[in-house]
Amino acid sequence: MELSLATRTVGEFAVVVVGGEVDVYTAPQLRERLFELVDAGAEHVVVDLGRVDFLDSTGLGVLVGVLKRLRTAGGSFALVCDREPLLKIFRITALDQVFPLYPTVDAATGA
Amino acid sequence: MAVVRLSFSPAPVHVRTARLVGVAVARRAGVRQGLLDEVRLAIGEACTRAVALHQQHNLPDPVRVEMSDYGTYAVRVVDRAPIEAGADLAALPASELARESLSEDALTTGVGFALLAGFVDDLLVRPADGGVGTEVQMVWPLDQ
């Protein structure tokens, strides 16, 4: 399944809904979209992984890169994920201690 | 009992093909349904690592994948990069993951190894036969 990306605004948050497979082939598209958002001035970014059915180390590397960039700029970055197979990936890699993880977009944006 | 061999040019687009083939062979061999996501992820990580090594060393040689089901489901992913390049495998602690100076490539390598080690109980990384390259061998049980 190809990568799908959709962006919307919720209050002060830019919410990027990601779907499909995030892997070594598609991760550059995700990096480009997220960096475009940050370059355009987005300070608070939420990435919704609810429609992702595959996520590998390359995709995780992109997400950490965006987290660092926003942190340096004084912004914030959070992930939305409530599916156990993906949550297990974050636990195994210890990235659950790096990313703020929320079960819903509402929880991530404080709506 | 069967052996399926696949070799592919070291390009990211082909890693997905290797994952698909690896899971199809696993399913047919009798790997439990609940393990197939882990098989898919682990094969993807091993192939991603091999492709990255070939690209870093400008090696056009194909990455080789061999799947067999002689009692267990065994997958071997073999690269042709210098062995010292392939030996740098270690998971990163949480305190390192978000360190500013850690490059995205180094982070991806460390996270990829953490996924391999976390999802494959029977994992072996060793020099490839023939003296050049590294072999990542992953083994899963078959349902009886």
gemmi code that builds the backbone of each chain (N, CA, C; Angstrom):
import gemmi

chains = {
    "A": [
        ("MET", (0.847, -1.197, 0.000), (0.000, 0.000, 0.000), (0.882, 1.245, 0.000)),
        ("GLU", (0.570, 2.200, -0.852), (1.382, 3.401, -0.942), (1.168, 4.286, 0.282)),
        ("LEU", (2.091, 5.209, 0.454), (1.976, 6.175, 1.543), (0.900, 7.193, 1.200)),
        ("SER", (0.077, 7.550, 2.173), (-0.854, 8.659, 1.976), (-0.617, 9.690, 3.074)),
        ("LEU", (-0.728, 10.958, 2.702), (-0.486, 12.048, 3.636), (-1.581, 13.090, 3.487)),
        ("ALA", (-2.178, 13.485, 4.590), (-3.186, 14.551, 4.560), (-2.932, 15.463, 5.750)),
        ("THR", (-3.054, 16.759, 5.527), (-2.751, 17.725, 6.588), (-3.978, 18.573, 6.882)),
        ("ARG", (-4.234, 18.808, 8.172), (-5.309, 19.707, 8.565), (-4.857, 20.483, 9.789)),
        ("THR", (-5.601, 21.507, 10.119), (-5.247, 22.343, 11.254), (-6.288, 22.169, 12.355)),
        ("VAL", (-5.801, 21.939, 13.571), (-6.687, 21.852, 14.740), (-6.147, 22.855, 15.756)),
        ("GLY", (-6.812, 24.012, 15.864), (-6.310, 25.060, 16.752), (-4.918, 25.473, 16.308)),
        ("GLU", (-3.968, 25.419, 17.231), (-2.598, 25.820, 16.893), (-1.766, 24.656, 16.366)),
        ("PHE", (-2.408, 23.496, 16.185), (-1.672, 22.292, 15.774), (-1.841, 22.002, 14.282)),
        ("ALA", (-0.761, 21.640, 13.642), (-0.829, 21.052, 12.303), (-0.884, 19.539, 12.503)),
        ("VAL", (-1.960, 18.938, 11.996), (-2.144, 17.493, 12.174), (-1.930, 16.808, 10.824)),
        ("VAL", (-0.972, 15.911, 10.794), (-0.672, 15.174, 9.563), (-1.164, 13.738, 9.742)),
        ("VAL", (-2.116, 13.354, 8.901), (-2.659, 11.995, 8.965), (-1.891, 11.143, 7.946)),
        ("VAL", (-1.227, 10.110, 8.458), (-0.382, 9.256, 7.615), (-1.077, 7.912, 7.448)),
        ("GLY", (-1.044, 7.405, 6.220), (-1.626, 6.092, 5.974), (-0.723, 5.248, 5.092)),
        ("GLY", (-0.947, 3.936, 5.132), (-0.184, 3.030, 4.268), (1.116, 2.578, 4.904)),
        ("GLU", (2.129, 2.426, 4.070), (3.406, 1.879, 4.538), (4.470, 2.971, 4.610)),
        ("VAL", (5.078, 3.099, 5.778), (6.197, 4.031, 5.944), (7.462, 3.181, 6.038)),
        ("ASP", (8.221, 3.165, 4.966), (9.420, 2.329, 4.941), (10.566, 3.061, 4.259)),
        ("VAL", (11.626, 2.339, 3.963), (12.829, 2.951, 3.407), (12.541, 3.625, 2.059)),
        ("TYR", (11.485, 3.183, 1.373), (11.146, 3.773, 0.075), (10.273, 5.018, 0.228)),
        ("THR", (9.332, 4.966, 1.166), (8.368, 6.070, 1.277), (8.752, 7.102, 2.336)),
        ("ALA", (9.665, 6.756, 3.242), (10.009, 7.686, 4.326), (10.490, 9.048, 3.816)),
        ("PRO", (11.231, 9.116, 2.682), (11.631, 10.447, 2.205), (10.436, 11.363, 1.903)),
        ("GLN", (9.322, 10.793, 1.436), (8.125, 11.622, 1.201), (7.595, 12.176, 2.512)),
        ("LEU", (7.597, 11.349, 3.549), (7.122, 11.806, 4.861), (8.044, 12.898, 5.398)),
        ("ARG", (9.355, 12.700, 5.251), (10.318, 13.697, 5.725), (10.086, 15.030, 5.014)),
        ("GLU", (9.908, 14.959, 3.706), (9.718, 16.184, 2.920), (8.466, 16.938, 3.375)),
        ("ARG", (7.354, 16.200, 3.557), (6.118, 16.868, 3.956), (6.250, 17.508, 5.338)),
        ("LEU", (6.842, 16.792, 6.279), (6.939, 17.318, 7.642), (7.909, 18.495, 7.708)),
        ("PHE", (9.012, 18.392, 6.991), (9.961, 19.510, 6.994), (9.375, 20.728, 6.286)),
        ("GLU", (8.577, 20.506, 5.256), (7.886, 21.626, 4.605), (6.996, 22.362, 5.600)),
        ("LEU", (6.285, 21.592, 6.394), (5.395, 22.197, 7.388), (6.188, 23.033, 8.382)),
        ("VAL", (7.279, 22.471, 8.870), (8.092, 23.179, 9.862), (8.704, 24.427, 9.225)),
        ("ASP", (9.200, 24.275, 8.004), (9.800, 25.427, 7.305), (8.766, 26.521, 7.058)),
        ("ALA", (7.498, 26.110, 6.905), (6.436, 27.092, 6.653), (5.950, 27.751, 7.940)),
        ("GLY", (6.534, 27.340, 9.081), (6.221, 28.025, 10.331), (5.406, 27.229, 11.333)),
        ("ALA", (5.059, 25.987, 11.003), (4.310, 25.185, 11.980), (5.181, 24.948, 13.212)),
        ("GLU", (4.644, 25.265, 14.382), (5.409, 25.083, 15.625), (4.947, 23.872, 16.414)),
        ("HIS", (3.706, 23.508, 16.227), (3.147, 22.387, 16.986), (2.579, 21.373, 15.999)),
        ("VAL", (3.222, 20.246, 15.907), (2.871, 19.254, 14.887), (2.448, 17.951, 15.562)),
        ("VAL", (1.350, 17.393, 15.069), (0.869, 16.085, 15.528), (0.821, 15.170, 14.315)),
        ("VAL", (1.415, 14.003, 14.431), (1.356, 13.018, 13.352), (0.447, 11.875, 13.797)),
        ("ASP", (-0.627, 11.698, 13.051), (-1.613, 10.653, 13.361), (-1.258, 9.391, 12.566)),
        ("LEU", (-0.836, 8.350, 13.296), (-0.407, 7.097, 12.659), (-1.541, 6.074, 12.585)),
        ("GLY", (-2.768, 6.528, 12.801), (-3.901, 5.604, 12.892), (-4.141, 4.768, 11.648)),
        ("ARG", (-3.718, 5.250, 10.498), (-3.949, 4.498, 9.259), (-2.674, 3.856, 8.713)),
        ("VAL", (-1.635, 3.867, 9.518), (-0.365, 3.262, 9.079), (-0.415, 1.751, 9.315)),
        ("ASP", (-0.124, 0.975, 8.293), (-0.125, -0.471, 8.513), (1.288, -1.064, 8.455)),
        ("PHE", (2.285, -0.222, 8.249), (3.670, -0.701, 8.348), (4.565, 0.493, 8.656)),
        ("LEU", (5.447, 0.319, 9.637), (6.364, 1.399, 10.026), (7.702, 0.768, 10.367)),
        ("ASP", (8.771, 1.202, 9.683), (10.080, 0.606, 9.954), (11.037, 1.635, 10.558)),
        ("SER", (12.291, 1.237, 10.711), (13.270, 2.095, 11.378), (13.511, 3.384, 10.604)),
        ("THR", (13.378, 3.331, 9.290), (13.594, 4.534, 8.490), (12.526, 5.576, 8.804)),
        ("GLY", (11.280, 5.111, 8.899), (10.184, 6.017, 9.259), (10.366, 6.568, 10.657)),
        ("LEU", (10.803, 5.723, 11.578), (11.039, 6.189, 12.949), (12.146, 7.241, 12.961)),
        ("GLY", (13.175, 7.038, 12.128), (14.257, 8.011, 12.044), (13.760, 9.371, 11.581)),
        ("VAL", (12.839, 9.366, 10.624), (12.260, 10.625, 10.144), (11.505, 11.322, 11.275)),
        ("LEU", (10.715, 10.553, 12.013), (9.915, 11.146, 13.097), (10.816, 11.742, 14.176)),
        ("VAL", (11.902, 11.064, 14.504), (12.831, 11.606, 15.507), (13.483, 12.883, 14.963)),
        ("GLY", (13.810, 12.886, 13.681), (14.409, 14.082, 13.085), (13.506, 15.299, 13.200)),
        ("VAL", (12.220, 15.096, 12.974), (11.270, 16.211, 13.078), (11.106, 16.635, 14.535)),
        ("LEU", (11.057, 15.648, 15.424), (10.965, 15.963, 16.864), (12.125, 16.864, 17.286)),
        ("LYS", (13.332, 16.517, 16.883), (14.512, 17.300, 17.276), (14.423, 18.714, 16.705)),
        ("ARG", (14.005, 18.783, 15.449), (13.953, 20.094, 14.793), (12.958, 21.017, 15.492)),
        ("LEU", (11.783, 20.452, 15.848), (10.775, 21.276, 16.509), (11.208, 21.637, 17.930)),
        ("ARG", (11.850, 20.696, 18.584), (12.297, 20.952, 19.951), (13.305, 22.094, 19.964)),
        ("THR", (14.234, 22.069, 18.994), (15.237, 23.131, 18.890), (14.578, 24.483, 18.651)),
        ("ALA", (13.470, 24.466, 17.890), (12.790, 25.715, 17.541), (11.798, 26.143, 18.616)),
        ("GLY", (11.720, 25.374, 19.708), (10.792, 25.730, 20.779), (9.373, 25.269, 20.531)),
        ("GLY", (9.187, 24.384, 19.563), (7.849, 23.883, 19.265), (7.566, 22.567, 19.958)),
        ("SER", (6.549, 21.869, 19.468), (6.214, 20.577, 20.060), (5.863, 19.574, 18.966)),
        ("PHE", (6.025, 18.303, 19.303), (5.759, 17.233, 18.348), (5.148, 16.066, 19.112)),
        ("ALA", (4.070, 15.518, 18.582), (3.421, 14.386, 19.255), (2.905, 13.409, 18.212)),
        ("LEU", (2.724, 12.180, 18.655), (2.210, 11.125, 17.783), (0.874, 10.626, 18.307)),
        ("VAL", (0.013, 10.247, 17.380), (-1.246, 9.596, 17.744), (-1.168, 8.156, 17.279)),
        ("CYS", (-1.326, 7.245, 18.217), (-1.217, 5.830, 17.890), (-1.911, 5.023, 18.979)),
        ("ASP", (-2.865, 4.195, 18.587), (-3.536, 3.374, 19.598), (-3.555, 1.898, 19.212)),
        ("ARG", (-2.768, 1.537, 18.200), (-2.786, 0.132, 17.774), (-1.588, -0.605, 18.350)),
        ("GLU", (-1.877, -1.756, 18.934), (-0.855, -2.491, 19.673), (0.383, -2.847, 18.832)),
        ("PRO", (0.225, -3.306, 17.573), (1.450, -3.649, 16.831), (2.404, -2.461, 16.684)),
        ("LEU", (1.852, -1.271, 16.476), (2.731, -0.101, 16.355), (3.277, 0.312, 17.725)),
        ("LEU", (2.428, 0.227, 18.740), (2.897, 0.592, 20.089), (4.043, -0.323, 20.521)),
        ("LYS", (3.969, -1.580, 20.106), (5.041, -2.518, 20.447), (6.370, -2.077, 19.816)),
        ("ILE", (6.296, -1.554, 18.601), (7.508, -1.054, 17.933), (8.126, 0.081, 18.752)),
        ("PHE", (7.285, 0.964, 19.254), (7.814, 2.080, 20.059), (8.404, 1.581, 21.371)),
        ("ARG", (7.783, 0.571, 21.971), (8.323, 0.045, 23.232), (9.662, -0.649, 23.003)),
        ("ILE", (9.735, -1.499, 21.972), (10.953, -2.279, 21.722), (12.144, -1.370, 21.437)),
        ("THR", (11.888, -0.272, 20.754), (12.982, 0.632, 20.396), (13.252, 1.681, 21.477)),
        ("ALA", (12.446, 1.678, 22.524), (12.528, 2.672, 23.611), (12.095, 4.059, 23.145)),
        ("LEU", (11.535, 4.141, 21.953), (11.079, 5.446, 21.474), (9.786, 5.888, 22.166)),
        ("ASP", (9.154, 4.978, 22.907), (7.986, 5.395, 23.705), (8.426, 6.339, 24.825)),
        ("GLN", (9.745, 6.363, 25.107), (10.263, 7.286, 26.118), (10.724, 8.600, 25.490)),
        ("VAL", (10.659, 8.667, 24.183), (11.122, 9.862, 23.469), (9.938, 10.673, 22.944)),
        ("PHE", (8.947, 9.979, 22.376), (7.798, 10.672, 21.789), (6.641, 10.768, 22.786)),
        ("PRO", (5.970, 11.928, 22.817), (4.660, 11.950, 23.466), (3.681, 11.169, 22.578)),
        ("LEU", (3.062, 10.128, 23.137), (2.148, 9.269, 22.374), (0.743, 9.426, 22.941)),
        ("TYR", (-0.218, 9.647, 22.064), (-1.612, 9.826, 22.501), (-2.502, 8.853, 21.730)),
        ("PRO", (-3.627, 8.457, 22.360), (-4.529, 7.519, 21.670), (-5.403, 8.180, 20.620)),
        ("THR", (-5.632, 9.470, 20.735), (-6.502, 10.169, 19.775), (-5.919, 11.555, 19.461)),
        ("VAL", (-6.388, 12.113, 18.347), (-5.974, 13.478, 17.981), (-6.480, 14.465, 19.025)),
        ("ASP", (-7.690, 14.245, 19.524), (-8.229, 15.131, 20.552), (-7.322, 15.171, 21.775)),
        ("ALA", (-6.848, 14.006, 22.164), (-5.957, 13.954, 23.342), (-4.642, 14.668, 23.055)),
        ("ALA", (-4.135, 14.535, 21.829), (-2.857, 15.149, 21.476), (-2.957, 16.671, 21.385)),
        ("THR", (-4.128, 17.151, 20.977), (-4.288, 18.600, 20.786), (-4.979, 19.256, 21.962)),
        ("GLY", (-5.359, 18.449, 22.928), (-6.030, 19.014, 24.105), (-7.410, 19.539, 23.803)),
        ("ALA", (-8.019, 19.002, 22.739), (-9.350, 19.503, 22.333), (-10.418, 19.021, 23.310)),
    ],
    "B": [
        ("MET", (8.557, -29.215, 2.072), (9.750, -28.440, 2.383), (10.209, -27.702, 1.126)),
        ("ALA", (10.674, -26.472, 1.318), (10.976, -25.667, 0.142), (12.077, -24.658, 0.451)),
        ("VAL", (12.720, -24.247, -0.603), (13.660, -23.127, -0.522), (13.221, -22.112, -1.577)),
        ("VAL", (13.167, -20.842, -1.176), (12.878, -19.766, -2.124), (14.029, -18.776, -2.033)),
        ("ARG", (14.616, -18.473, -3.175), (15.732, -17.523, -3.196), (15.331, -16.294, -4.005)),
        ("LEU", (15.779, -15.159, -3.510), (15.456, -13.884, -4.143), (16.726, -13.054, -4.125)),
        ("SER", (17.035, -12.423, -5.233), (18.115, -11.438, -5.182), (17.621, -10.195, -5.898)),
        ("PHE", (17.991, -9.041, -5.329), (17.446, -7.803, -5.888), (18.499, -6.701, -5.866)),
        ("SER", (18.395, -5.811, -6.847), (19.293, -4.659, -6.893), (19.115, -3.852, -5.612)),
        ("PRO", (20.220, -3.294, -5.095), (20.140, -2.625, -3.793), (19.448, -1.262, -3.877)),
        ("ALA", (18.138, -1.282, -4.061), (17.343, -0.061, -4.130), (16.177, -0.181, -3.152)),
        ("PRO", (15.847, 0.925, -2.472), (14.776, 0.873, -1.460), (13.455, 0.307, -1.985)),
        ("VAL", (13.137, 0.595, -3.237), (11.836, 0.171, -3.754), (11.671, -1.346, -3.723)),
        ("HIS", (12.762, -2.081, -3.775), (12.659, -3.540, -3.813), (12.533, -4.187, -2.430)),
        ("VAL", (12.756, -3.402, -1.392), (12.644, -3.967, -0.039), (11.210, -4.425, 0.221)),
        ("ARG", (10.263, -3.655, -0.282), (8.858, -4.049, -0.107), (8.586, -5.399, -0.775)),
        ("THR", (9.154, -5.599, -1.961), (8.980, -6.889, -2.649), (9.522, -8.028, -1.800)),
        ("ALA", (10.700, -7.808, -1.213), (11.295, -8.852, -0.369), (10.398, -9.147, 0.832)),
        ("ARG", (9.818, -8.093, 1.416), (8.905, -8.307, 2.557), (7.713, -9.147, 2.138)),
        ("LEU", (7.134, -8.795, 0.993), (5.935, -9.499, 0.521), (6.236, -10.967, 0.265)),
        ("VAL", (7.359, -11.215, -0.394), (7.733, -12.606, -0.689), (7.999, -13.348, 0.623)),
        ("GLY", (8.737, -12.704, 1.523), (9.084, -13.348, 2.784), (7.863, -13.738, 3.595)),
        ("VAL", (6.863, -12.882, 3.615), (5.642, -13.195, 4.369), (4.815, -14.256, 3.646)),
        ("ALA", (4.782, -14.193, 2.321), (4.025, -15.205, 1.564), (4.611, -16.596, 1.797)),
        ("VAL", (5.939, -16.693, 1.784), (6.581, -17.996, 2.005), (6.364, -18.442, 3.449)),
        ("ALA", (6.430, -17.488, 4.387), (6.211, -17.826, 5.804), (4.808, -18.387, 6.008)),
        ("ARG", (3.830, -17.726, 5.395), (2.438, -18.174, 5.555), (2.278, -19.583, 4.999)),
        ("ARG", (2.851, -19.796, 3.841), (2.731, -21.109, 3.204), (3.482, -22.186, 3.998)),
        ("ALA", (4.590, -21.773, 4.640), (5.376, -22.739, 5.405), (4.679, -23.146, 6.697)),
        ("GLY", (3.765, -22.293, 7.186), (3.048, -22.628, 8.410), (3.450, -21.809, 9.616)),
        ("VAL", (4.048, -20.645, 9.387), (4.328, -19.745, 10.510), (2.984, -19.236, 11.038)),
        ("ARG", (2.861, -19.213, 12.354), (1.605, -18.794, 12.982), (1.212, -17.379, 12.523)),
        ("GLN", (-0.074, -17.208, 12.247), (-0.598, -15.933, 11.746), (-0.141, -14.749, 12.614)),
        ("GLY", (-0.147, -14.945, 13.921), (0.194, -13.867, 14.839), (1.647, -13.408, 14.755)),
        ("LEU", (2.478, -14.203, 14.093), (3.898, -13.831, 13.955), (4.191, -13.135, 12.634)),
        ("LEU", (3.226, -13.125, 11.723), (3.545, -12.670, 10.361), (3.922, -11.188, 10.295)),
        ("ASP", (3.295, -10.361, 11.148), (3.679, -8.944, 11.159), (5.139, -8.788, 11.589)),
        ("GLU", (5.553, -9.632, 12.535), (6.926, -9.552, 13.017), (7.902, -10.069, 11.958)),
        ("VAL", (7.488, -11.107, 11.230), (8.309, -11.620, 10.127), (8.483, -10.525, 9.070)),
        ("ARG", (7.387, -9.865, 8.747), (7.428, -8.808, 7.727), (8.373, -7.683, 8.151)),
        ("LEU", (8.245, -7.268, 9.404), (9.074, -6.167, 9.880), (10.550, -6.568, 9.917)),
        ("ALA", (10.826, -7.761, 10.411), (12.227, -8.186, 10.552), (12.897, -8.358, 9.188)),
        ("ILE", (12.205, -8.971, 8.241), (12.785, -9.120, 6.896), (13.021, -7.736, 6.295)),
        ("GLY", (12.073, -6.845, 6.492), (12.236, -5.483, 5.985), (13.448, -4.798, 6.591)),
        ("GLU", (13.629, -4.954, 7.893), (14.779, -4.307, 8.549), (16.099, -4.884, 8.040)),
        ("ALA", (16.151, -6.201, 7.919), (17.397, -6.819, 7.451), (17.722, -6.388, 6.020)),
        ("CYS", (16.703, -6.316, 5.176), (16.932, -5.904, 3.785), (17.253, -4.409, 3.699)),
        ("THR", (16.595, -3.598, 4.500), (16.881, -2.162, 4.521), (18.335, -1.922, 4.899)),
        ("ARG", (18.789, -2.667, 5.909), (20.177, -2.550, 6.352), (21.133, -2.941, 5.223)),
        ("ALA", (20.823, -4.032, 4.540), (21.698, -4.491, 3.452), (21.743, -3.464, 2.315)),
        ("VAL", (20.587, -2.934, 1.946), (20.533, -1.930, 0.871), (21.345, -0.697, 1.261)),
        ("ALA", (21.190, -0.269, 2.513), (21.934, 0.919, 2.962), (23.437, 0.678, 2.879)),
        ("LEU", (23.884, -0.511, 3.293), (25.319, -0.813, 3.239), (25.821, -0.824, 1.796)),
        ("HIS", (25.061, -1.427, 0.885), (25.483, -1.448, -0.525), (25.558, -0.027, -1.080)),
        ("GLN", (24.589, 0.801, -0.711), (24.598, 2.170, -1.231), (25.764, 2.968, -0.647)),
        ("GLN", (26.035, 2.767, 0.645), (27.153, 3.499, 1.276), (28.485, 3.140, 0.625)),
        ("HIS", (28.596, 1.905, 0.149), (29.864, 1.427, -0.420), (29.826, 1.365, -1.952)),
        ("ASN", (28.779, 1.960, -2.527), (28.648, 2.005, -3.988), (28.768, 0.613, -4.613)),
        ("LEU", (28.087, -0.331, -4.017), (28.122, -1.706, -4.519), (26.865, -1.989, -5.331)),
        ("PRO", (26.998, -2.280, -6.599), (25.813, -2.596, -7.401), (25.336, -4.039, -7.242)),
        ("ASP", (26.134, -4.864, -6.562), (25.786, -6.279, -6.407), (24.399, -6.417, -5.789)),
        ("PRO", (23.709, -7.486, -6.151), (22.382, -7.684, -5.555), (22.466, -8.102, -4.082)),
        ("VAL", (21.419, -7.763, -3.356), (21.222, -8.298, -2.002), (20.536, -9.654, -2.171)),
        ("ARG", (21.013, -10.635, -1.412), (20.437, -11.979, -1.558), (19.604, -12.339, -0.330)),
        ("VAL", (18.453, -12.955, -0.594), (17.565, -13.405, 0.479), (17.232, -14.862, 0.200)),
        ("GLU", (17.365, -15.683, 1.223), (17.001, -17.093, 1.065), (16.049, -17.481, 2.182)),
        ("MET", (14.936, -18.085, 1.785), (13.931, -18.514, 2.754), (13.789, -20.027, 2.665)),
        ("SER", (13.768, -20.697, 3.806), (13.616, -22.149, 3.779), (12.754, -22.594, 4.950)),
        ("ASP", (12.136, -23.749, 4.797), (11.200, -24.207, 5.838), (11.476, -25.647, 6.252)),
        ("TYR", (12.727, -25.944, 6.477), (13.105, -27.284, 6.936), (12.946, -27.378, 8.452)),
        ("GLY", (11.753, -27.610, 8.891), (11.483, -27.738, 10.325), (11.204, -26.424, 11.019)),
        ("THR", (11.887, -25.389, 10.588), (11.619, -24.026, 11.061), (11.580, -23.125, 9.824)),
        ("TYR", (11.136, -21.901, 10.030), (11.183, -20.949, 8.916), (12.442, -20.096, 9.090)),
        ("ALA", (13.395, -20.276, 8.195), (14.670, -19.581, 8.299), (14.827, -18.613, 7.129)),
        ("VAL", (15.211, -17.406, 7.438), (15.444, -16.382, 6.409), (16.860, -15.862, 6.574)),
        ("ARG", (17.607, -15.890, 5.476), (18.965, -15.351, 5.489), (19.023, -14.175, 4.533)),
        ("VAL", (19.525, -13.049, 5.025), (19.704, -11.862, 4.179), (21.202, -11.580, 4.127)),
        ("VAL", (21.748, -11.577, 2.923), (23.206, -11.492, 2.769), (23.573, -10.245, 1.958)),
        ("ASP", (24.463, -9.437, 2.550), (24.985, -8.282, 1.816), (26.425, -8.567, 1.416)),
        ("ARG", (27.000, -7.671, 0.607), (28.373, -7.851, 0.132), (29.272, -6.697, 0.578)),
        ("ALA", (28.837, -5.954, 1.587), (29.633, -4.827, 2.061), (30.798, -5.341, 2.909)),
        ("PRO", (31.857, -4.546, 3.061), (32.954, -4.955, 3.937), (32.428, -5.333, 5.315)),
        ("ILE", (32.978, -6.395, 5.870), (32.427, -6.944, 7.109), (32.460, -5.926, 8.241)),
        ("GLU", (33.521, -5.113, 8.296), (33.601, -4.167, 9.406), (32.454, -3.152, 9.340)),
        ("ALA", (31.937, -2.887, 8.125), (30.807, -1.968, 8.009), (29.540, -2.601, 8.565)),
        ("GLY", (29.410, -3.911, 8.352), (28.201, -4.582, 8.809), (28.224, -4.951, 10.272)),
        ("ALA", (29.391, -4.841, 10.895), (29.503, -5.302, 12.277), (28.994, -4.281, 13.286)),
        ("ASP", (28.756, -3.050, 12.819), (28.399, -1.986, 13.733), (26.914, -2.041, 14.073)),
        ("LEU", (26.525, -3.059, 14.797), (25.123, -3.243, 15.135), (24.952, -3.199, 16.644)),
        ("ALA", (24.180, -2.258, 17.098), (23.873, -2.197, 18.522), (22.603, -1.386, 18.700)),
        ("ALA", (21.786, -1.803, 19.658), (20.596, -1.019, 19.973), (21.033, 0.211, 20.762)),
        ("LEU", (20.257, 1.274, 20.653), (20.601, 2.506, 21.354), (19.704, 2.656, 22.573)),
        ("PRO", (20.281, 3.087, 23.710), (19.428, 3.342, 24.875), (18.567, 4.581, 24.648)),
        ("ALA", (17.492, 4.669, 25.406), (16.543, 5.779, 25.221), (17.233, 7.129, 25.354)),
        ("SER", (18.215, 7.217, 26.258), (18.874, 8.501, 26.481), (19.654, 8.964, 25.257)),
        ("GLU", (20.033, 8.021, 24.393), (20.800, 8.373, 23.193), (19.905, 8.770, 22.029)),
        ("LEU", (18.672, 8.238, 22.025), (17.833, 8.321, 20.826), (17.524, 9.751, 20.397)),
        ("ALA", (17.314, 10.624, 21.372), (16.932, 11.987, 21.026), (18.095, 12.969, 21.144)),
        ("ARG", (19.312, 12.423, 21.270), (20.483, 13.305, 21.375), (20.643, 14.088, 20.074)),
        ("GLU", (20.869, 15.375, 20.214), (20.897, 16.251, 19.037), (21.974, 15.844, 18.037)),
        ("SER", (23.127, 15.388, 18.548), (24.255, 15.119, 17.652), (24.154, 13.760, 16.959)),
        ("LEU", (23.175, 12.956, 17.335), (23.035, 11.637, 16.713), (22.422, 11.812, 15.320)),
        ("SER", (23.122, 11.310, 14.290), (22.613, 11.496, 12.933), (21.398, 10.590, 12.694)),
        ("GLU", (20.591, 10.968, 11.683), (19.407, 10.156, 11.372), (19.828, 8.762, 10.924)),
        ("ASP", (20.937, 8.668, 10.181), (21.403, 7.345, 9.729), (21.797, 6.469, 10.917)),
        ("ALA", (22.523, 7.062, 11.873), (22.953, 6.284, 13.040), (21.748, 5.871, 13.868)),
        ("LEU", (20.788, 6.779, 13.978), (19.587, 6.444, 14.740), (18.816, 5.316, 14.061)),
        ("THR", (18.675, 5.416, 12.746), (17.934, 4.387, 12.007), (18.605, 3.029, 12.141)),
        ("THR", (19.942, 3.020, 12.090), (20.675, 1.757, 12.242), (20.435, 1.150, 13.623)),
        ("GLY", (20.543, 1.974, 14.646), (20.353, 1.483, 16.010), (18.933, 1.006, 16.257)),
        ("VAL", (17.973, 1.773, 15.755), (16.564, 1.400, 15.924), (16.259, 0.128, 15.123)),
        ("GLY", (16.844, 0.043, 13.944), (16.632, -1.161, 13.123), (17.143, -2.405, 13.816)),
        ("PHE", (18.295, -2.293, 14.458), (18.818, -3.455, 15.173), (17.948, -3.786, 16.385)),
        ("ALA", (17.467, -2.745, 17.065), (16.581, -2.994, 18.214), (15.339, -3.760, 17.766)),
        ("LEU", (14.829, -3.420, 16.596), (13.633, -4.120, 16.085), (13.965, -5.565, 15.736)),
        ("LEU", (15.099, -5.771, 15.082), (15.496, -7.148, 14.759), (15.643, -7.981, 16.036)),
        ("ALA", (16.374, -7.427, 16.999), (16.619, -8.179, 18.235), (15.322, -8.380, 19.013)),
        ("GLY", (14.415, -7.393, 18.915), (13.173, -7.491, 19.670), (12.154, -8.431, 19.060)),
        ("PHE", (12.179, -8.562, 17.748), (11.142, -9.348, 17.079), (11.617, -10.740, 16.665)),
        ("VAL", (12.910, -10.991, 16.733), (13.415, -12.302, 16.321), (14.100, -12.962, 17.508)),
        ("ASP", (13.501, -14.034, 18.015), (14.106, -14.733, 19.160), (15.410, -15.409, 18.753)),
        ("ASP", (15.430, -15.932, 17.539), (16.589, -16.683, 17.058), (17.248, -15.869, 15.936)),
        ("LEU", (18.169, -14.995, 16.336), (18.818, -14.057, 15.403), (20.321, -14.282, 15.432)),
        ("LEU", (20.904, -14.349, 14.249), (22.353, -14.544, 14.167), (22.905, -13.598, 13.093)),
        ("VAL", (23.924, -12.841, 13.450), (24.609, -11.972, 12.487), (26.048, -12.455, 12.409)),
        ("ARG", (26.471, -12.813, 11.219), (27.812, -13.388, 11.094), (28.403, -13.054, 9.717)),
        ("PRO", (29.713, -13.230, 9.568), (30.309, -13.004, 8.241), (29.694, -13.955, 7.215)),
        ("ALA", (29.473, -13.437, 6.015), (28.893, -14.270, 4.964), (29.908, -15.306, 4.489)),
        ("ASP", (29.381, -16.414, 3.995), (30.262, -17.405, 3.387), (31.007, -16.746, 2.230)),
        ("GLY", (32.283, -17.021, 2.114), (33.060, -16.430, 1.037), (33.891, -15.253, 1.503)),
        ("GLY", (33.652, -14.793, 2.725), (34.552, -13.816, 3.325), (34.202, -12.363, 3.123)),
        ("VAL", (33.289, -12.039, 2.220), (32.902, -10.645, 2.031), (31.422, -10.511, 2.324)),
        ("GLY", (31.084, -9.569, 3.211), (29.680, -9.338, 3.502), (29.244, -9.963, 4.811)),
        ("THR", (27.994, -9.656, 5.144), (27.412, -10.117, 6.402), (26.117, -10.854, 6.108)),
        ("GLU", (25.863, -11.876, 6.907), (24.609, -12.612, 6.783), (23.790, -12.388, 8.052)),
        ("VAL", (22.552, -11.969, 7.873), (21.615, -11.876, 8.990), (20.667, -13.058, 8.866)),
        ("GLN", (20.705, -13.929, 9.857), (19.849, -15.121, 9.811), (18.777, -15.006, 10.886)),
        ("MET", (17.535, -15.230, 10.463), (16.391, -15.127, 11.374), (15.590, -16.416, 11.282)),
        ("VAL", (15.196, -16.941, 12.417), (14.478, -18.219, 12.426), (13.210, -18.086, 13.272)),
        ("TRP", (12.107, -18.596, 12.727), (10.840, -18.627, 13.461), (10.306, -20.054, 13.486)),
        ("PRO", (9.568, -20.406, 14.529), (8.989, -21.757, 14.600), (7.820, -21.911, 13.636)),
        ("LEU", (7.575, -23.148, 13.258), (6.405, -23.456, 12.438), (5.347, -24.091, 13.325)),
        ("ASP", (4.081, -23.806, 13.016), (2.994, -24.496, 13.706), (2.996, -25.952, 13.292)),
        ("GLN", (2.816, -26.815, 14.254), (2.808, -28.246, 13.907), (1.394, -28.677, 13.542)),
    ],
}
model = gemmi.Model(1)
for chain_id, residues in chains.items():
    chain = gemmi.Chain(chain_id)
    for i, (resn, *xyz) in enumerate(residues, 1):
        res = gemmi.Residue()
        res.name, res.seqid = resn, gemmi.SeqId(i, " ")
        for name, pos in zip(("N", "CA", "C"), xyz):
            atom = gemmi.Atom()
            atom.name, atom.element = name, gemmi.Element(name[0])
            atom.pos, atom.b_iso = gemmi.Position(*pos), 0.0
            res.add_atom(atom)
        chain.add_residue(res)
    model.add_chain(chain)
structure = gemmi.Structure()
structure.add_model(model)
structure.setup_entities()
